[in-house]
Amino acid sequence: MAKKKKHWSEVVEAHGIQVVVHARAGTKQLYYSITHGGRRFRGPLKTTAKKTAKENAKAVAEEIAKATLTGQNLSRITLGQVFTRFFDPVHGKAPAYTERWRRSAETRRELFEAAWGAEKRVEDIGQPDMDRFAHLRRTGQIASETSKVKKVRDGTIEADLRWLSTVFRWARGVKINGKRLLPFNPLEGLERPKELNPRQPKASHDRFVKTLAKTDDVRPQGTPSVHAGPCPLHWTPGERHLPAPGG
């Protein structure tokens, strides 16, 4: 039986809190894991560089240490609580925007609460949650009630997640009775869906070969063949068919 591959990990310490910085299978992203006060905190470190990851891990430990000293219970901060504060007419951020923007934001709030639940602890949000949200949006299982389009593309999903990340970043700067609402943004460093640019289509090598075989059949009479000359066509995996500079 083949031995299970061990992934890199290292323990760093800051403010009396030990942090395990580690790699995961299937990604170059580095993560942290902290057990403190009977709770376990996990998340991405927004980098693939080990040195930077260790510094970021110490910064997370510092935030947790500050929250412990001020008596903030990190495990009780829920998605619904963050949204409630964000949309608060007096202390929130949303009222500063236009009515059209607020309606769009309320719709996104409903989508995330439908996918994860308002009682979802923010500290527990991770890649599986993001992937689940993307799946539900792609398949139309959650959608805006006012939209005729139920199944959306990755570009729309990415915009939803980018908006939520903005809400979490705002919450990091909010203090209630001297306590920070969120110690970190759980979406930072996670892999979001990305929509390919339709103006830059990608073709397989097989399709390229078949296209190349027909080019001389359709070229205007008297024009040089694409097989000859100083700038013939070439194929590179994952790229568009472009002339090779200089031959």
N, C-alpha and C positions, 0 to 999 in steps of 0.2 A: 504494500500500500504506500502510495506516495505521501511524503510528509507535507503537511500544510505549510504554505509559505508564510513566514513571519514578516510583518510589516514594521518599518522603522518606528521607534517611539523613544521619547526622552522625557525625564521628569525635571521640571524647573520649579522654583519656589519664589514667591513674592508676597510680602505682607503676611507671612505665616501661613500661606495657603499653597499647597502643592498642586501643580498642574501637569497632567500628562499630555504632552504634545505628540501626536501620532499621525501616521498615514493610514489610508483606507484603500481597499481593493477597488479597482476600476476608476480611480481618479488621482490626479496629481496634487489636488488640494490637500492641505494639512488641517488637522482638527485638534481641538482641546477637549479634555475631560477633567472635571473637578468634582471631588466629593467633599462637601463642607457643610457642617451644621445639620447632618442627617439628610442632606439633599445632594443630588447629582446634577451637575451642569455640563452640558455638551454643546458643541457648535463648531462652525468653521472659523478659520483664522485668516481668511482672505488673502492667502499667499501660498505659493509652492516652495518658497525659499525657507530653509530650516532656521536660519538666523533670524529672519523677520518674524517667522511663526513663533519663536520663543519669546521675542519681545512683545508681540501681540498677546500672547498667553499671559504674560506678566501684567499687561494692562487690564485684561479681563479679571485677573485675580485682585487687582487693586480696586476695581469697581465693586466686586463682590465683598471685599473687606470693608469698603466704605458703607455699603448697604447694610452690612452686619452691625457696624458701629452705630448707625443711625436708627437701627431697629426696623428697617424695611424688610418685609417678608416677600422675597422674590417669587416664591411659589404661588402667591395669590394674585399676581398680575395676569389678568385674562385678556383675551382678544376683545371681548365686549367692553371691558373697563377702559382699554386704550381708545377704542372708538368713541365711547361716551365722553371722554375728556376731549378728544379731537373735535367733536361736533358740539361741544358745550358752547352756548351762545355768548357767554361772558369770557371764559378762560380758554376756549378752544381756538384752533387754527382755522377750521373750515369757514366760520362766519366772515372771515376777511376776504373771501373769494366771491366771485359772481354767483348769482342764483343758478345759472346754467352749470357752472362747475360743481356747485354743491349737490345738484340733482345727480350728476354723474358720479360724484363721490359716494352718495347715499346708495346708489345702485351697486357700486363695487363693495361697499360694506355688507350689503345683503348677500352678495355672492360669496364672500369669504366666510361669513357666518353660516351660510347654508352648507358650505363645504366642510368646515372644521368645527362649527359650533361656537357660540359666543363665550362658552366656558372653557375654551381651549387655552391652556397656559401658554403664554407667549414664549417662555423659556424652552418649551418642548417642541416648538415649531422647527422642522428640519426638512431635509431633502424629500423624504417620503410624502410629507404633507404638500410640498410644492408640486410633486409629480401627480399626486391625487387631484389637486385643484386643476392642473393642466388637463388631465384625462376627463374630468367632469365637464370642463368647458368645451373641449374638442368634441365630445360626444353629445353635447346639448343637454346633459342631465341637470346642469344648473345654468340658467340664462336670465337675462333681463326680461322682465315681464312686458316691457314696452318695445322690445326689439323684435323685428320679424325674423331675424337670423338667430337661430338657436345654437347651431354648431359653428364655432369661431376658429380662426386660424391662429397660428402661434404668435403672430405679431400682436394680436389683440390680447392674448394671454400674457405676453411679456409686459405689455402696457399696464395690465391689471396689477401684476406683481411689482412693477416699478413704482406704481402709486402706493401700494402697501408699504414698500420699503421706505418711501418718503414719510409716511405716517409714523413708522417706527423710529426713524431718525429724529423726527420732531419730538417724539415722546422721550428720547434720550436727553433732550435739553430741558425738559419740563421738571420742575421741582414742586412737590406738594408738601408743605410743612417742613421744608428743608431736605426732603428726600426725593431722589431722582425717580421718575416714574418707571423708566426702563434702564437697566444697566448696560444693555447692548442691543444691537439690531440683529435678530436671528436670521434674517434673510441675506445678510452680507456674506459673500463667498459661495452661496449656493448656485447651482447651475440652472439658469432659466431657459425656457424654450426660446429659440431664435428662428425667425422666418427667413428663408433664403430669398435673396433678391431676384424677383422674376425677370429683371432685365439682364441678369447674368446667369443664364441656364447652364447646367452642367450636363455633359453627355458622357456615355460610357465609351470605352475604347472600341467596342463592336460597332456602335452607331457611327463613330468617327470613320472607321475603315469603310463601312458601306457608303457613307456620304462621299468620301474621297474617291471611291471607285466610279461615282457617277458625275463628278465635277466636269470632266472633259466632254461628257455627252451634252451638257447644258450650257457650256461657256460660249459666248458670242464668237462668231467666226473671226479669226485673225488675232484673237487675244492669246497670250502665252498660257501654257498649261500650268496648273498649280503644282505639278510635279517637278517643274523646272524653274530656272531663274534663281536670283539671289535671295528670294524670300518665300520658300515653300511653306505650305501649311504643316503644322505639327500638333501633336496631342500630348497633353500632360494630365495625369489623373486628377480629377476634381477641379479642372480649370476649363475656361472657354477655349474654343479653337481659335488661335491667333497665329499670325505669321511669326516665324522665328526671326528676330532681328539679325541681319547679317548672314542669313542662311543657316 
